[in-house]
Amino acid sequence: MPAVRKAALRELAAAAYELDAEVMQGELHKDSQGEWAIGEAALNGWLERYAGQQVYLIIASLEDERPLPSKTCRTCGTEYTGMECPRCREARVRLRGRG
């Protein structure tokens, strides 16, 4: 997997953690009872906690080899790949002292 895609997925997971959302990582497979699981965690029990609620379920493969599409920053016009414009991020850090 391209490093930029892997980094973008890590940022997505980190953002979910910051929202106090649950994040699972591991191999998706069927366990010995035929139930879907990620690693050792059964998905049926994990998802049961959210029954009757509106949810987002995002699944992203770490084995996806597609490159991330480039974007054009709406602020400065720089073309970049990833979650945020590196030029604007550098300016924020320089001017505000934080990211």
C-alpha positions in Angstrom: 0.0 0.0 0.0 1.3 3.5 -0.8 2.6 5.3 2.3 0.4 8.3 1.7 -2.8 6.1 1.7 -1.7 4.3 4.9 -1.0 7.7 6.6 -4.4 9.0 5.5 -6.1 5.9 7.0 -4.2 6.4 10.2 -5.4 10.0 10.3 -8.9 8.9 9.8 -8.7 6.4 12.6 -7.1 9.0 14.9 -9.9 11.4 14.1 -12.4 8.7 15.1 -10.6 8.1 18.3 -10.7 11.8 19.1 -14.5 11.7 18.7 -14.5 8.8 21.2 -15.7 6.5 18.4 -14.8 2.8 18.3 -12.2 1.7 15.8 -11.2 -1.9 15.0 -8.2 -3.0 13.0 -7.2 -6.4 11.9 -7.9 -9.1 9.4 -11.6 -9.5 8.4 -12.6 -13.2 8.4 -15.3 -15.6 9.5 -14.6 -17.3 12.8 -15.1 -21.0 13.6 -18.8 -20.4 14.1 -19.2 -18.7 10.7 -19.6 -15.2 12.2 -17.7 -12.2 10.8 -14.8 -11.1 13.0 -11.9 -8.6 12.9 -8.9 -10.2 14.5 -10.4 -12.0 17.5 -13.3 -9.6 18.0 -16.7 -10.8 16.7 -18.5 -8.1 14.7 -22.0 -9.2 15.6 -21.5 -8.4 19.3 -19.6 -5.2 18.5 -22.3 -4.0 16.2 -25.2 -5.0 18.5 -24.3 -2.1 20.8 -25.4 0.2 18.1 -28.7 -1.4 17.2 -31.4 1.1 16.4 -28.9 4.0 16.1 -27.9 6.0 13.0 -24.2 5.1 12.4 -21.4 5.4 9.9 -19.5 2.2 9.1 -16.3 2.8 7.3 -14.2 -0.1 6.1 -10.8 0.7 4.4 -8.4 -2.0 3.3 -4.7 -1.6 4.2 -4.0 -3.7 1.1 -5.5 -1.3 -1.3 -2.8 -0.2 -3.8 -4.7 2.6 -5.5 -2.9 6.0 -5.1 -4.8 8.8 -3.4 -6.1 11.3 -5.8 -4.5 14.7 -5.7 -6.5 17.7 -4.5 -6.2 21.5 -5.1 -6.2 23.6 -1.9 -9.2 26.0 -1.8 -7.1 28.5 0.2 -3.8 28.7 -1.6 -4.3 26.7 -4.8 -1.5 24.2 -4.1 -2.0 20.7 -5.5 -1.4 18.1 -2.8 -2.0 14.5 -1.9 -3.2 13.6 1.6 -5.6 14.9 4.3 -4.5 18.6 4.3 -2.5 21.1 2.3 1.1 20.9 3.5 1.7 24.6 2.5 -1.3 25.9 4.6 -0.4 23.5 7.4 3.2 24.8 7.5 1.9 28.4 7.5 -0.5 27.6 10.4 2.3 26.1 12.4 4.6 29.0 11.7 2.0 31.7 12.4 0.2 30.1 15.3 2.8 27.8 16.7 0.6 24.7 16.4 -0.9 22.3 13.8 
